[in-house]
Amino acid sequence: MVEAVLIDLFSLPANSQNNIQGLLHNTLEAIEKCSFIPAPCVYVMCCQRQGSERKGEQEFLLPALRSFQSLNRKLEVIRAQTTTAALYTIKQRLDEKDLSIIKVILPTLRKHLMEIYIDHLFTAVYRFEFEDLQAVSDCENLQIAEHQNEGQTLPSQDVALIRSEIQMYLESLPSLKGELTILRSSLIPGDIFLHGFTTRTGGISYIPTLSSCNLFSSSKRRDPQVVVKENLRRLANAAGFNPEAFHRVKVDHANAVCIMGKTEPDNYDGIVTNQKGVTLAAPGADCIPVLFADPVRRACGAAHSGWKGTLLGVSMATVNAMVFEYGCNVKDILVVLGPSVGPCCYKLPHESAKEFHRIDPNCVRLFDSASPYIDIRRATRILLERGGILPENIQDDSVTDQNQNITFCTACHPDKFYSHFRDGANFGTQIGFISIKD
């Protein structure tokens, strides 16, 4: 069932905007005649022209709604200077109410434009239905059009203009939850490598579990790619890397490694390069973002190590790729474990815990319980040391100086980090990133 209705009056000429009261009444009347089931929320999208007054739209429209008493307290007029600004505001309203099924009523010629905006500003979480609206020149009557104007596509230049409009609007938004913060390791030499681990502050994501510098979008989350891209742009500006030369692992919770410059696997949790100016990144929201740096051979890598990847040895697979591809000596490679869920919080079923117990009994606490506590960081360190990485070349939560500790528990610090374990399915993501300086 439709959860919200969006009436798009944005493209109407100025004289139509002035007659918005009658226009809205006739629109709702036409909807009612078509046996449309009233939705709980109605949003009317109008153009806010520069210099025009914005006060009193709600009160101004109430006379038009006297025949539609059920909508009086459920109607909101959204005025903005661009379609992007109006739609983004409406998206915020939908997200506040956790609404996902929207009926869009709009002029026929606006449909293809609206589809492009929606494709960029929303994800597959939302479902949109379209009804065509045909406004006659004197704005006296509105009716649902029978034709769909299907089979047409927008010229590429129009699509480019929409993308530019969206980008400019998102760039204009203020940062949320404070300034963008980057954690850096004292182990990785800053004169050779640019690196860091992100926190959750300083981006534009507004949904509570994604706020604010979420760096991952999927079809199951409400943050679209354009928002994540803007968060990444802000990170790149703050950190000093080129977002156009940014490569993130394609998470598979396994141990495949991508070698930059060679054929890219479909999925991989490790990535390595010796190319200058190329930024590698691994996500984490409880899983460990692991960074690798060889200052001798000037090569680097990043890996995503969850509990499955840890057991499969993704960190040593990344080390081995650096040794094989770039002639690195394992004793020269530096490894830093970023913010991730700690043994204080992380539990696994007993059968999975057995695998960590085999690596070292100290990786498991309350082993005889149904869901023991697991230390995936300790397991990662042990496997790295067994593979030849020097203990002093690994930075993790065993650092005694808390001023140097960057391997915080993500679940314990909701103000600083995202956590799948803590926040559930609609969780945000931070990253670890590294590149070789030019």
C-alpha positions as CSV (number, residue, x, y, z in Angstrom):
1,M,0.0,0.0,0.0
2,V,1.2,3.5,-0.8
3,E,2.7,5.2,2.3
4,A,3.2,8.7,0.9
5,V,2.1,10.9,-2.0
6,L,4.3,13.4,-3.8
7,I,2.5,16.0,-5.9
8,D,5.1,17.6,-8.2
9,L,4.0,21.2,-9.1
10,F,7.6,22.3,-9.4
11,S,7.7,23.0,-13.2
12,L,4.5,25.0,-13.4
13,P,4.9,28.6,-14.6
14,A,4.8,31.5,-12.2
15,N,1.1,32.3,-12.7
16,S,0.2,28.6,-11.9
17,Q,2.3,28.8,-8.8
18,N,0.2,31.8,-7.7
19,N,-2.9,29.7,-8.1
20,I,-1.6,26.9,-6.1
21,Q,-4.6,26.8,-3.8
22,G,-7.1,25.9,-6.5
23,L,-4.5,23.8,-8.3
24,L,-4.0,21.6,-5.3
25,H,-7.7,21.3,-4.6
26,N,-8.4,20.1,-8.1
27,T,-5.4,17.7,-8.0
28,L,-6.7,16.0,-4.8
29,E,-10.2,16.0,-6.2
30,A,-9.0,14.3,-9.4
31,I,-7.1,11.7,-7.3
32,E,-10.2,11.0,-5.3
33,K,-12.3,10.5,-8.4
34,C,-9.8,7.9,-9.6
35,S,-10.5,5.9,-6.4
36,F,-7.0,6.6,-5.2
37,I,-6.5,5.3,-1.6
38,P,-5.4,8.3,0.5
39,A,-1.9,7.9,1.8
40,P,-0.9,8.9,5.3
41,C,1.4,11.7,4.1
42,V,1.2,14.1,1.2
43,Y,4.1,16.3,0.0
44,V,3.5,19.1,-2.5
45,M,6.7,20.1,-4.3
46,C,6.8,23.7,-5.6
47,C,9.4,26.1,-7.0
48,Q,10.7,28.7,-4.5
49,R,11.6,31.6,-6.7
50,Q,14.3,34.0,-5.6
51,G,13.0,36.9,-3.6
52,S,9.5,35.4,-3.1
53,E,8.0,34.9,0.4
54,R,8.1,31.5,2.0
55,K,5.8,32.1,5.0
56,G,2.3,30.8,5.4
57,E,2.1,28.1,2.7
58,Q,0.5,25.6,5.0
59,E,-2.1,28.1,6.2
60,F,-2.7,29.4,2.6
61,L,-3.5,25.9,1.4
62,L,-5.9,24.9,4.2
63,P,-9.0,26.4,2.5
64,A,-8.3,24.1,-0.5
65,L,-8.3,21.1,1.8
66,R,-11.7,21.6,3.5
67,S,-13.1,18.7,1.5
68,F,-10.1,16.6,2.4
69,Q,-10.2,16.7,6.2
70,S,-8.0,13.5,6.5
71,L,-5.1,15.3,4.9
72,N,-5.2,18.6,6.8
73,R,-2.5,17.6,9.3
74,K,-0.7,15.3,6.9
75,L,0.2,17.8,4.2
76,E,3.5,19.5,3.8
77,V,4.5,22.0,1.1
78,I,8.1,21.8,0.1
79,R,9.4,24.9,-1.7
80,A,12.9,25.0,-3.0
81,Q,14.9,26.6,-5.8
82,T,15.9,23.3,-7.4
83,T,14.3,19.9,-7.8
84,T,17.2,18.4,-6.0
85,A,16.7,20.5,-2.9
86,A,13.0,19.8,-2.8
87,L,13.4,16.0,-3.3
88,Y,16.2,15.8,-0.8
89,T,14.0,17.5,1.8
90,I,11.2,15.2,1.0
91,K,13.6,12.2,1.3
92,Q,14.5,13.4,4.8
93,R,10.8,13.5,5.8
94,L,10.2,10.0,4.4
95,D,13.2,8.7,6.3
96,E,12.1,10.3,9.6
97,K,8.9,8.3,9.3
98,D,10.5,5.2,7.8
99,L,8.3,5.4,4.7
100,S,9.3,3.6,1.5
101,I,6.4,3.3,-0.9
102,I,5.6,6.6,-2.7
103,K,3.1,7.6,-5.3
104,V,4.4,10.4,-7.5
105,I,1.8,12.5,-9.3
106,L,3.4,14.8,-11.9
107,P,3.0,16.4,-15.3
108,T,3.7,14.0,-18.1
109,L,6.8,15.8,-19.4
110,R,8.4,15.7,-15.9
111,K,8.3,11.9,-15.6
112,H,11.6,11.1,-17.2
113,L,13.3,13.9,-15.4
114,M,11.9,12.7,-12.1
115,E,13.1,9.2,-12.7
116,I,16.7,10.4,-13.1
117,Y,16.5,12.4,-9.9
118,I,15.0,9.5,-8.0
119,D,17.6,7.1,-9.5
120,H,20.4,9.3,-8.0
121,L,18.9,10.4,-4.7
122,F,17.2,7.2,-3.6
123,T,18.1,3.5,-3.3
124,A,16.2,0.2,-3.9
125,V,14.8,0.5,-0.4
126,Y,12.2,2.9,-1.9
127,R,9.4,2.0,-4.3
128,F,8.0,4.6,-6.6
129,E,4.7,4.5,-8.5
130,F,3.9,7.2,-11.1
131,E,0.7,8.8,-12.1
132,D,0.7,11.4,-14.9
133,L,-0.8,14.8,-14.2
134,Q,-2.0,17.0,-17.0
135,A,-2.5,20.6,-16.3
136,V,-4.5,22.8,-18.8
137,S,-3.2,26.3,-19.5
138,D,-5.7,28.1,-17.3
139,C,-5.0,25.7,-14.4
140,E,-8.7,25.1,-13.8
141,N,-8.7,21.4,-14.2
142,L,-6.3,18.6,-13.4
143,Q,-6.8,15.0,-14.4
144,I,-4.9,11.7,-14.5
145,A,-3.6,11.3,-18.0
146,E,-4.2,8.1,-19.8
147,H,-1.0,8.0,-21.8
148,Q,2.4,7.3,-20.2
149,N,4.8,8.9,-22.6
150,E,6.8,5.7,-22.5
151,G,9.8,4.9,-24.7
152,Q,11.4,8.3,-24.5
153,T,14.8,9.0,-22.9
154,L,16.4,12.2,-21.8
155,P,19.3,13.7,-23.9
156,S,22.7,13.0,-22.3
157,Q,23.2,16.7,-21.7
158,D,20.1,16.9,-19.6
159,V,21.2,13.9,-17.5
160,A,24.6,15.6,-17.0
161,L,22.9,18.8,-15.9
162,I,20.8,16.9,-13.3
163,R,24.0,15.2,-12.0
164,S,25.7,18.5,-11.8
165,E,22.7,20.1,-9.9
166,I,22.7,17.2,-7.4
167,Q,26.5,17.4,-6.9
168,M,26.3,21.2,-6.3
169,Y,23.5,20.8,-3.8
170,L,25.2,18.1,-1.8
171,E,28.4,20.0,-1.7
172,S,26.5,23.0,-0.2
173,L,25.2,21.0,2.7
174,P,26.8,21.5,6.1
175,S,28.8,18.7,7.8
176,L,27.0,16.9,10.5
177,K,28.1,15.6,13.9
178,G,31.2,17.8,14.0
179,E,34.3,18.0,11.9
180,L,35.7,15.2,9.8
181,T,38.3,13.3,11.8
182,I,41.0,11.0,10.6
183,L,43.0,8.6,12.8
184,R,46.6,8.0,11.8
185,S,49.2,5.5,12.9
186,S,52.6,6.5,14.2
187,L,54.0,3.2,12.7
188,I,53.5,4.2,9.0
189,P,56.0,6.8,7.8
190,G,54.2,9.9,6.8
191,D,56.9,11.0,4.4
192,I,56.3,8.0,2.1
193,F,52.6,7.1,2.7
194,L,49.4,8.9,3.0
195,H,47.0,6.9,5.2
196,G,44.3,7.0,7.8
197,F,41.2,5.5,9.4
198,T,37.9,7.5,9.2
199,T,35.4,8.0,12.0
200,R,31.7,8.8,11.7
201,T,31.9,12.6,11.9
202,G,32.0,15.3,9.3
203,G,29.8,13.9,6.5
204,I,26.3,14.7,5.3
205,S,24.5,11.4,6.0
206,Y,21.6,12.3,8.3
207,I,19.9,8.9,9.0
208,P,20.9,8.1,12.7
209,T,22.6,4.8,12.1
210,L,24.4,6.2,9.0
211,S,25.2,9.7,10.4
212,S,27.3,11.3,9.3
213,C,30.4,10.2,7.3
214,N,29.0,6.9,6.0
215,L,31.3,5.6,3.2
216,F,29.3,2.7,1.8
217,S,26.0,2.5,-0.1
218,S,24.0,-0.6,-0.9
219,S,20.5,-1.4,-2.2
220,K,19.5,-2.3,1.4
221,R,20.4,1.1,2.9
222,R,18.9,4.5,2.6
223,D,22.1,6.4,1.8
224,P,22.4,6.7,-2.0
225,Q,25.7,6.5,-3.9
226,V,25.7,10.3,-4.4
227,V,25.7,10.9,-0.7
228,V,28.6,8.4,-0.1
229,K,30.5,10.0,-3.0
230,E,30.1,13.5,-1.4
231,N,31.3,12.1,1.9
232,L,34.3,10.6,0.1
233,R,35.0,13.9,-1.6
234,R,35.1,15.6,1.7
235,L,37.4,12.9,3.1
236,A,39.7,13.2,0.1
237,N,39.9,17.0,0.5
238,A,40.8,16.6,4.2
239,A,43.2,13.8,3.7
240,G,44.8,15.0,0.5
241,F,44.1,12.2,-1.9
242,N,42.5,12.1,-5.4
243,P,39.0,10.6,-5.1
244,E,39.1,9.7,-8.8
245,A,42.1,7.3,-8.1
246,F,40.4,5.6,-5.2
247,H,39.9,1.8,-5.1
248,R,37.9,0.0,-2.4
249,V,38.0,-3.8,-1.9
250,K,34.9,-5.7,-3.1
251,V,34.0,-7.5,0.1
252,D,33.5,-11.2,-0.1
253,H,34.5,-12.2,3.5
254,A,37.2,-14.4,2.0
255,N,40.9,-14.1,1.2
256,A,41.2,-13.2,-2.5
257,V,43.6,-10.3,-3.3
258,C,43.5,-7.8,-6.2
259,I,46.8,-6.7,-7.7
260,M,46.4,-3.2,-9.1
261,G,47.2,-3.1,-12.8
262,K,46.2,-6.8,-13.3
263,T,42.8,-8.3,-14.0
264,E,40.4,-7.4,-11.2
265,P,38.6,-10.3,-9.5
266,D,34.9,-10.2,-9.2
267,N,35.3,-10.1,-5.4
268,Y,38.3,-9.6,-3.1
269,D,39.0,-8.6,0.4
270,G,42.6,-7.5,-0.1
271,I,44.2,-5.1,-2.6
272,V,47.9,-4.1,-3.2
273,T,49.8,-1.6,-5.3
274,N,53.2,0.0,-5.9
275,Q,51.7,2.8,-8.0
276,K,52.1,6.3,-6.6
277,G,48.9,8.4,-6.0
278,V,46.5,5.4,-6.0
279,T,44.5,5.2,-2.8
280,L,43.5,1.8,-1.6
281,A,40.7,1.3,1.0
282,A,39.1,-1.3,3.1
283,P,35.8,-0.9,4.9
284,G,35.0,-1.7,8.4
285,A,32.0,-1.6,10.7
286,D,33.2,-4.2,13.2
287,C,35.4,-6.0,10.7
288,I,39.0,-4.9,10.8
289,P,40.3,-2.5,8.1
290,V,43.9,-3.5,7.9
291,L,46.6,-1.4,6.3
292,F,50.0,-2.6,5.0
293,A,53.1,-0.5,4.1
294,D,56.6,-1.4,3.0
295,P,58.8,1.7,3.1
296,V,61.7,-0.2,1.6
297,R,60.1,-1.4,-1.7
298,R,57.4,1.4,-1.5
299,A,54.4,-0.8,-1.8
300,C,51.2,-0.8,0.2
301,G,47.9,-2.7,0.7
302,A,44.6,-2.8,2.4
303,A,42.4,-5.6,3.6
304,H,39.0,-6.2,5.1
305,S,39.2,-8.8,7.8
306,G,36.0,-10.0,9.4
307,W,35.8,-13.2,11.3
308,K,35.6,-15.4,8.2
309,G,38.4,-13.5,6.4
310,T,40.5,-13.7,9.6
311,L,40.1,-17.5,9.7
312,L,40.9,-17.7,5.9
313,G,44.1,-15.7,6.4
314,V,43.2,-12.6,4.3
315,S,45.9,-10.5,6.1
316,M,48.7,-12.9,5.2
317,A,47.3,-13.3,1.7
318,T,47.7,-9.6,1.3
319,V,51.3,-9.7,2.7
320,N,52.1,-12.6,0.4
321,A,50.8,-10.7,-2.6
322,M,53.2,-7.8,-1.8
323,V,56.1,-10.2,-1.4
324,F,55.3,-12.0,-4.7
325,E,54.4,-9.0,-6.8
326,Y,56.8,-6.3,-5.6
327,G,59.7,-8.3,-4.1
328,C,58.9,-7.1,-0.5
329,N,60.7,-8.6,2.4
330,V,58.1,-9.8,4.9
331,K,60.3,-8.3,7.7
332,D,60.0,-4.8,6.2
333,I,56.2,-4.8,6.0
334,L,54.3,-2.7,8.6
335,V,50.7,-3.7,9.5
336,V,48.1,-1.5,11.3
337,L,44.8,-2.8,12.5
338,G,42.1,-0.1,12.5
339,P,38.9,0.4,14.6
340,S,37.0,-2.8,14.8
341,V,34.8,-4.7,17.3
342,G,36.8,-5.8,20.3
343,P,36.8,-9.0,22.4
344,C,34.8,-7.0,25.0
345,C,31.7,-7.1,22.7
346,Y,32.0,-9.6,19.9
347,K,30.4,-13.0,20.2
348,L,30.1,-15.9,17.8
349,P,28.3,-19.3,18.0
350,H,30.3,-22.0,19.7
351,E,31.0,-23.9,16.5
352,S,32.7,-20.8,14.9
353,A,34.5,-20.0,18.2
354,K,36.2,-23.4,18.0
355,E,38.2,-22.3,14.9
356,F,39.6,-19.3,16.9
357,H,40.3,-21.5,19.8
358,R,42.5,-23.7,17.5
359,I,44.5,-20.6,16.5
360,D,45.1,-19.8,20.2
361,P,42.9,-20.4,23.3
362,N,43.5,-16.8,24.3
363,C,41.4,-15.7,21.3
364,V,38.3,-17.0,23.0
365,R,36.7,-16.0,26.3
366,L,34.0,-18.1,28.0
367,F,34.7,-20.9,25.5
368,D,32.2,-23.3,27.0
369,S,29.3,-20.9,26.5
370,A,26.9,-21.0,23.6
371,S,28.2,-17.8,22.3
372,P,31.8,-17.1,23.4
373,Y,33.6,-13.8,23.1
374,I,36.0,-13.7,20.2
375,D,39.2,-11.6,19.7
376,I,39.6,-11.4,16.0
377,R,42.4,-8.8,16.4
378,R,44.6,-11.2,18.5
379,A,43.9,-14.0,15.9
380,T,45.0,-11.6,13.1
381,R,48.3,-10.7,15.0
382,I,49.1,-14.4,15.7
383,L,48.6,-15.4,12.0
384,L,50.7,-12.4,10.8
385,E,53.5,-13.3,13.2
386,R,53.4,-16.9,12.2
387,G,53.7,-15.7,8.6
388,G,56.9,-13.8,9.4
389,I,55.7,-10.2,10.2
390,L,57.8,-8.9,13.1
391,P,55.8,-8.3,16.3
392,E,57.1,-4.7,16.6
393,N,55.8,-4.1,13.0
394,I,52.2,-4.7,14.0
395,Q,50.1,-2.0,15.6
396,D,46.8,-3.1,17.2
397,D,45.0,-2.8,20.5
398,S,48.0,-4.2,22.4
399,V,49.5,-0.7,22.2
400,T,50.0,0.3,25.8
401,D,50.2,4.1,25.2
402,Q,46.6,5.1,24.7
403,N,47.6,8.2,22.9
404,Q,48.9,5.9,20.1
405,N,46.0,3.5,20.2
406,I,43.8,3.7,17.1
407,T,42.3,0.2,17.3
408,F,39.2,1.2,19.2
409,C,36.2,-1.0,19.7
410,T,33.6,0.2,17.3
411,A,30.7,-1.2,19.3
412,C,31.9,0.6,22.4
413,H,32.1,4.1,20.8
414,P,28.8,5.0,19.1
415,D,29.9,8.6,19.0
416,K,33.0,7.8,17.0
417,F,32.3,4.7,14.9
418,Y,29.7,2.6,13.1
419,S,29.0,-0.9,14.2
420,H,27.0,-3.6,12.5
421,F,27.0,-5.6,15.8
422,R,25.5,-2.6,17.7
423,D,23.3,-0.9,15.1
424,G,21.8,-3.7,13.1
425,A,21.2,-4.1,9.4
426,N,21.1,-0.4,8.4
427,F,24.6,0.3,9.6
428,G,27.1,2.8,8.4
429,T,30.7,2.1,7.4
430,Q,34.1,3.7,8.0
431,I,37.3,2.8,6.1
432,G,41.0,2.5,6.3
433,F,42.9,4.0,3.4
434,I,46.5,4.2,2.2
435,S,48.5,5.4,-0.8
436,I,52.1,6.0,-1.8
437,K,52.9,9.7,-2.0
438,D,54.0,11.2,-5.4
